Amino acid sequence: MTKIQGFKKRRTWVRRILGLGMVLAVILALAGVAGYVYLAKAIEKRFAGRLWSVPAVVLSHSLMIYPGMPLGLAQFEEVLAARGYRVTTSSEPGPGEYVRSKETARVFFRGFSYPGTTLKPRQVIVRFQGDRVLGIEEAGASLPYVEVEPVVLARLFGENRETRMLVNLTDVPDHLTKAVVAIEDRRFFEHRGIDWWGIARALWADLMAGRIVQGGSTITQQLVKNYFLEPERTLRRKLLEAAMALVLEARYSKENILEMYLNEIYLGQWRSMAIHGVGEAARFYFGRNVEDLSLSESAVLAGMIQAPNRYSPYKNMDLCRERRNAVLQRMRDLQFITAEAYGKALAEPIRTAPRPMPGAIAPYYVDLVRAQLEALYSKETLASEGLVIYTAYHPEIAWEAEKAVKEGLAELEARNPRLRAEEPTEVLQAALVVVHPKTGALTALVGGRDYALSTYNRALQAHRQPGSAFKPFVYLTALDGLTPISRIEDVPRVYKTNGSVWTPRNYDGRYRGTVTLRQALTHSLNAATVNMAAQIGFENVVETARRLGFRSRLDPFPSLALGAFEVTPLEMAGAYAALANEGQRPELMTIRKVVTPKGTVLEHRHMEMTTVTSPAKAFVITHMLQNVVEEGTARGLASLGITFPCAGKTGTTSDYRDSWFVGYTSDLLALVWVGFDDNRSTGLSGATGALRIWARFMKNIRPWINPQPFAVPPGVVELRVCAESEEPATPSCSMTETVFFLEEMVPNTLCPLHSN
C-alpha cells in the first residue's frame, strides 16, 4: 500500500512538473513572439525613416578644357590632382588615372553622378604645345571641349561628422562583396544571422592561441552592433545583438543586409571626419568610384574593416599590403577567385589617390555659403538629408587667390620689415574678391591671411574706407553733364560741414590748376574730384552709389567724394561689377542650385541684373580707368607683368590705413584690400600694396581668363584728342590720344593750338 501511494505521489509530481514546463514553454514562446514583434517593429521603424545622416555636399563649378586654352601640361596635372586623379605608368589608365608623356595626357575621366549632374566615364587624350592646349580627342575624334568634374569643397556635418557616399549593391563590383564576405563572414550566405560554426571555430582558435585572435560576429551582427546598439561590452548587449541579428535575417534578404553593411562600415578617419561606407572609401583612398575598383583595391578596403586606421595605406603601407595579401589568400582558399586573378592582384602595387589637401578647402567661401544655406534650411536638414549644393566657386582661380594673399603679404613684409608683427593676431591682413561681372558668379573669396588663425571674414565683415577707389562713381555721376575733357579746378578749397572746416589735399601736395576729368581720375587728384563733386551735387553722388548697390551709410558731405566712409570689400566689388558689365549690376551669386538626393531642385539661382547706368556711360568710365592703368596711379602693373587689356583704380585712405586696388578685364573682376585689423597705418598706398597682390594673382590665373579689348557699345563716339590741348585734334596735331564721348555730348570745338 505504501509503495502504491508513493508511486501515485511521484506521478502527481511528474504531472505538475510537466504542467509547469508546458506553462513555462508557453510563456517563453509568448515572450519570444512578443520579443520578435517588438524587435521587428523597432527595426522596421528605424528603416522606415532615414537610414543614415548624410551631410550636405558643397561642390565647386565644373571646369571646361578646350583647344587653344593657355594651359600647360603641368597645370593640367594640378587640375587632375585636385580631383583625386593619380598618374600611372600603365599604357591604359583605369578610371581616375592618367598617363603622362612629354606633351600629352591620356586621362580616364571617371563617371560623376550626383543629383543634378551626371558626367559619363570617358577616356580622353589632351595634347599640349608649350603652355597651350593643342587639341582634345576621344576614340580618334576631335572634341571641342571636355568637362572636368567639380571639386567637393565641404560637407556640412552633424555632430558625429560622418561622411558617406551611398551606393547600391548593383554598383558594387562582385570581387568587393566577395572580399568582404571572405575576410569578415565566409558563411554569410549560409547562416541565418548567427554562425554557430563560426563561433565554435573562433573559440577553438582563441583557446589554441591563449588569447583572442578571431571574432565570431557575422556581418549581420556587425551591422546590428554598428547601426542599432551602443558600443558597450556587456552580456545583455551581446544577447540583444544576437536576437536582433536573427530578426533582421528573418525580415530582410541577404542582399539588403549586405548593401546596408557596405554603406555603414567605418573605414578610417581624416582629421575630424569619419569615413563610412565603401563608396566614400573608394573615392578617398583610390580616387575611384566604387564600381571601378580593382580586385587588389577591393581587398585593401575589405582588409581595413577590422582596423581601419591601422591598415590605412596612408598610414602604414607595409601593414596595408600584408593585410591585402591575407584577404586575397582567403579569397583564393575559398575559390572566390582564380589562381591567375590572385597572382595578378598580388603583384599590383597599391596606388592611392593624392593625399587630401590640408585643412578645409575655401573656408571663407564655405562660411558664406553655409550662412546663406542656414537662412534657407535648418542645420539638421543640412547635416542629414544629403542635399547637394552647387556653387559658383572656381577651384583653380580660388586657390591662386589664396596663394596670392599669403605670398603677396609675405613679400610686402619682406620689402617693409616694419609691417611684421610679433603676435599672429596683429599681422598684416588682406581680402580678395573675384567676380565674373557678366554672370555675377562669385568665383573666389578670401577673407584673410590664414583661416586657422582668424576666421574673421574681412571680405564680408570688415567695414573700411575705400578712399580713392570710390572716385569712379563720382565721375560716373558727372557724366550727366560733363565729358572726359571737361575742365575742373584742381585747387585747394575750404569746405564747411557741420560747423567744421576741411580742405582736401592732393596725395603729392601739388595742385595743377585747371585739368580735365580724365586727367583728374588718371592721377587721382583729390582737390579736383571734390571740387567737381561739389559742382554736380553730393546728393547726386550718393544717389549713384545707392543705385550701384552700396548699403553702408553714405552722407552727402565733401569727404564722400574721397571715399571717407566705410564699406565692405564685397560691396565695392559689386559696384565695380556694374561698370565691367555695361551698366548692369549683377546680384553676386555663390549658390547656383540645391538638389535633393532624389534629384528635386529646391533652389535654382539664375543671373539677376539691375540696370544702374547706361552701357555707354559704363564704357566711358572703363576707358578712363584704362588710362589709370596705362598712365596713372596703376601704371606699375606693366612692370609686374600685366600686359593684357584691363581697367582699374587704386585706393589709399588717410594715414595709409587702407590699401585698395580694384581691376577688371573683359571677363573677370578682382578686388584686393590690404590693412591691419586694428586700423593702424600700413604705410602702403594702393599702388605699393594691394596692386602688387592683384598683379600676382592675375598673372597666375592667366589660363582661366581670356582678356579681350573692351567692346565699344552703341551710344559712344570715338575721337582723337590733342595730347597737348586736351581738345579734339586737328590734322596738324602731332600727338593725339583716343577719347570716348557719349554721342549726345560730343564736343564741337577743335584744338586751338594746332588749328592751321
ABEGO torsion letter per residue (X at the ends): XAAAAAAAAAAAAAAAAAAAAAAAAAAAAAAAAAAAAAAAAAAAAAAABBABBBBBBBBBBBBBBBBGBBBBAAAAAAAAAAAGBBBBABABBBBGBBBBBAABBBBBBBBBBBBGBBBBBBBBBBBBBEABBABBBBGGBBBABBBBBBBBABBBBBAAGBBBBBBBAAABBAAAAAAAAAAABAAAAABAGBBAAAAAAAAAAAAAAGBBABBABBAAAAAAAAAABBBBBBAAAAAAAAAAAAAAAAABBAAAAAAAAAAABBAEBBEABBBBEAAAAAAAAAGBBAAABBAAAAAAAAAAAABAAAABAAABAAAAAAAAAAAAAAAAAAGABBAAAAAAAAABBBBBBBBBBBEBBGAAAAAAAAAAAAAABBAAAAAAAGBBBBBABBAAAAAAAAAAAAAAAAAAAAABAAABBABAAABBBBBBBBBBAAAGBBABBBAEABAAABABBAAAABBBBAEAAAAAAAAAAAAAABBAABBBBBBBBBBBBGGBBBBBBBAAGBBAEBBBAAAAAAAGBAAAAAAAAAAAEAAAAAAAAAAAGBABBBBBBAAAAAGBBBBBAAAAAAAAAAAAAGGBBBBBBABABBBBAAGBBABBBBBBBBBABBAAAAAAAAAAAAAAAAABAAAAAAAAGBABBBBBBBBBBBGGABBBBBBBBAABBBBBBBEBAAGBBAGBBAAABAAAAAAAAAAAAAAABBBBBBBBBBGBBBBBBBAAAGBBBBAABABBBBBBBBAAABBABBBAABAX
